[in-house]
C-alpha cells in the first residue's frame, strides 16, 4: 500500500478536475473474486454473531513492516474510508462507505482466528486481500495542503454513523463493494458461487455515466495464446485465430458466466484474472490481428457500487437509503 502512496497522491490531484472518479479507478480491486469467495465460503459455513459493544481498538497487520498496529475504531474507519473512496464524493456516500467499512471490519475480526497469517491481528491493510486503510500520516501525504478540510469531511461522515453496522439475521453482513457496475450490480451467486440473500443484482444505471466506464485492452494473438496456455494445461486453440473465442453466456447483469475458448470453457472471472481486465462484464473481438477486450464498469460488481452510491447521494438519497438499496433485506444496528 505504502509503495503506491506517492503515485496515488499525484493521481488524486486529478480528482479536482474529475471529481466523481471512484478511488478504485486508481488502486487495485481490493475485493477480488478468489478472496471474496473464500470469505463467503467461511461465512456460509459458520455464523458470525454481533457483539454487544464496540471494541476500543482494531489490531491491523501492516503488510509492509509486519508490525501489528493498535488503531482506535474511529481512526480506522476514517483511514478506511479515505483509502477506499475519494473524499470528493458526497457526504452521504461517504457515510454509506463508513458503515460498509465498519461492517466489514467487524466481520473480519470475528473470522481472524482462522487466518494464522494475520499473526494475531484482526485483519491486514494489504489492499489485495483486505479492505484498504491509511494511517493519519498517510492521509496527510495524500491530501497535502488540503489535509485539514478533507480530514474534517471524513471525520464528519464517520462520526455521524460511528456506531452503526449492517446486519442480516443478526449477523454482520458481507459488505462487498466495488467502484462501478456494468449498469447493474451482480449477484454473489453468479460471481462467487454462493447465494447470499442481500447480495443480489440491482439496477445501477448511473454507473454508465462514470468516467472510464468503458475501457479497451488489446493483446496480440501470440500474447493471448501464451497467456491462455499458461493458465490451462492441454488447451488447444486451433489455426482459426478469429474464432478462438466462442459465444459467451452472460447473466442479466452482463457478467460473462462462461465462454468457449478453443477446446476449453473459461469463466468470465478466470479471463478477467488472466488478462487483467477491469471487470468480468466484457466483450472480446478480433481485429487487425489483435484481440480487443472491452470492459464495462470496474470491480467484481457485487454489493454497493461506489459511483452508484455517489450518484444516489447527488439525487438526494441519504446513507440509509443507499445501503438499503444496494444491500436489500439488511438492517442497520447500533453496536454500542
N, C-alpha and C positions, 0 to 999 in steps of 0.2 A: 504494500500500500504506500509506504513512505517513498519508495523508489519512483513512483509516478506522481508524487505530490507537486513537483515543480511544473511538470507538463500540465497537470490538472489545473494549477493556479493560472497558467497562461491561458488555457482554454476557457476557464471560467470568466476571463475578461470579455470573451466574445458574447457572454450572456447579456451584457449591457446593450448589445446590438440585436441579439436574437433572444429575447427574454423568456421564451417559452420552450427552450430545449431542455428535456429532462437530463438529469445527471448521468443516466446510464448510456447516453449517446457518447459520453466521453470516458466511461470506465467499463470494466469487464462486466459481463452479465452475471451478477453475483449469484443468482439462484439458478444454476444450470440444471438441466434435466436430470442428470445422474444424481446430483447432490440432493435435489428436492425429492426425487423418487426414493432415495434412501431414507430421508426424513419421514416421508409419508408412510413408507413400509413400517418403520418403527412406530409411528403414531397410530396406525391402524391396528398393530399387534398389541399395543398396550395403551390404556387411557392415561392421560396426564391431568391430575387434579389441580385445581386452582388453589393457591394459598389463601390464608385469611388476612395476611398483612404483607405489604410490600417490603422486599428486602432493602436493607440500608445501602448495600453496595452490590455491584456485579464484579465478578472476577474475570478479567479479559486477558487472554493469552496474546501477547504481542508477537505476531508471526515473524517479525524481523529479528527481534532480540531474544525471544524465548522467555522473556520476563512476564510474569502474571501481574497485571495492573489491577489495583483495587479502585473501582470507579463508582462514585455515587450514582444512583439510578438516574437522577435528574441530569447529571453531567453526561452520562452515557447516552441518554435519549437525544440531548442536544447534538452530541457528536455524531450519532447515527443518522439523524435527520439531515444534518449538514453534509454528511458524506453521501447520502442516498438521493437527495432531492435538491435541485437548485434553489437557493434562497430567494430567487426572483419569483418563485411561484406564489400563488395566492395564500394568505394566511390559513384559510380553511383546508386547502390541500396539504399544507404543512402539518396542520393538526391531524388530519387523517393519516399522514405518514408517521407521525409520532405515535399514534395509537397502534398502528401496524408494527412499528419498531418495538414498542413495549411488549406487545403480544408475542412477537417473535422471540424476544429475549427471554420472556417468562417460560415459553415452551422449551427453548433450547436449554435453559438452566435445569429444567426437570429431566432432560434427556442426557445431560452431560456425563453422568456416571457410567454410561455405556460407551463412552468415547475416550479411551485411555490416552489418545494422542493429545488431549487437552491438558494433561498433566495436573488435573485438579481444578482447572478453570471452568467457568460456566460455558464459555464459548470463545472463539478467536476473532481477531479483527482481520483475518485473512479473507478478503472480499471474494476470493474464488470459491470459498466454501461456506462462509457465514455472512451475515449482514455486515456491511462496511461500517467503520467507526473512525472518527477523527478526534484526537485529543484537542483540548483548548489551544495548545501551542500550534498544532497543525492547522486548525481553523484560522488562527492569526496569520499564518503564512498564506493560507488560501485566500483570505479576504483582504489582506494587506491593509490599505488605508480605509477600507470600508468595514473593517472588523467590528467596530463598536455597534454600528447601526444594523449590520447583518446578524451579529450575535444576539442583539436585543430582539430582533424579529424571531429568531429561533427560540429564545427564552420564552417569549410571549406565547408562541404556539405550544411549546412543551408544557409550560406551567398551566395552561388552560385545560389540558387533558392528562395531567401527570399521573393520576390515579386510575385511569381507565384502560381496560384491555377488552378485546373481543373474545367472546366465548361461544361455544356451541355445546349443548348438553353439559353445561357447567365445566367445560374444559377450554383452555386457551386454544384458539384455532391455529391452523397452519396459515399464517398471514402472508401468503405468497403475493408478490407484486412484481411489476415489470415496467419498463419505460413506456411502451405504447403497443397496443394490439394491432392486428391487421384490419381493424374495423369492428371486430367482435372479439371478446376475450374467449379463451378456450377452456374446456372442462379439464379437470385434473385427470379424469379417466383417459382422455384422448392423448394426453401428454405423458403422464406418469403411470398409467395403467390401473389406478385405484379410484373408485367412485367416492367422491367427497361431496356431501350434500351442499356445502356452501361455496364450493369452487366449481361453479357451473358457468357455461357460456352466457354472456350478456352483451347487448349491443354497446359499442363504444365508438360510434361513428366519428366523433370529433377527432379521434386519433388520425384519421386520414388527412387532416389539415396540419398535422405536426411537421416541423422541419425534419427533413431527411426520412420521411415516412417510407418512401420508395427508393431503394438503392440497388445498384447493379454491381456485381463482382464477376470478373471474367477469368477463365483459365483456358490454356491451350488444351487440345485433345490429349497431348502427351502428358501434361500435368494431371489431367483428370484420370487418365489411365493409371498413372503411378500412385495417385492418392487413393483411388478405389482399390487397387490391387494390394496396397499395403494394409488396408483395413479388412479385407475379406479374402481369405485364402481360397484358391481354386476358382476365383472369379474369371469367367470368360466373357469378353465384350464383343468379339467378332470384328469383322472388317468394315461393317456398315456403320461408320462413326456417327453419322447423323441420327441413327436410331438406337444408340446405346441406352438412352433413357426412354422408357415406355410412358404410357399414360398414367398419371398419378391418381391415386384415390385420396380425396380430400374430405375433411369434415365440413360441417356447415360454416364453421368459423374460418375456413380456408387453410387450416393446417394440413400439410401433406402427411397422411397417415402411413401410406406405403407407396412405393413406386418401383416398377421393374427396372433393373439396371443389368444389362447383359443377361447372364444366366441366373442372377440372384434377385432377391427382393430386399430393398432397404426401406427403413422408416425415414420419415422426414427429419426426425431428431438425429438419426445417425448421420444423414447427409449434412445437416446443419453443423454437426461437430467436425466431420471430415473436411468440409470446405470453409469452415469458419464463417458461416452465414449468420446474419443478424437475427434471423427468425426462421422457424420451420414453415412459415407461410411464404411460399416462394413458387416461382415458375422457372423452368430451365429451357433454353433454346440453343440450337447450334447455328452459328452464324460466322462466316469468314474464318472457318477452321478453329473457332473458339466456342466454348460453352459459356453462355451468359446466364447467371442466376440473378433473377430479380426478386428481391425480398420486400416484404411489406410489414411495417412495424419493427419493433426491436425488443427482444426478450423472449422468455418462454411462453408468454401470452396468458398465464394463469393468474387469477385473482385481480387485484387492483391495478388498473392502468394508471401510471403516474400522470401522464399527459391528459388522460381522460378525466382524472380527478381534478386536475387544474382547470380543465375546460368547464366542468360542472361548477367549480367554485366561482369562475368568472360569470357564470349564468345565475349565481345567487345561492347555490346549494351550500349548506353547512357541512361540517365534517361528519355529522351523524348520518346525513342523507347520502353522502359519498360512500361511507363504509357500508351502509345498509344496501346500497345498490350493487357494489362490487362483491360483497360477502353476504348474499341473501341467507336468511334463516339464522343469522347470528345476532347476538345482543351485546350491548356494552355493559361491563361490570366494573364497579368500583372495588379496588382490592385493598384499600386501606382507609 
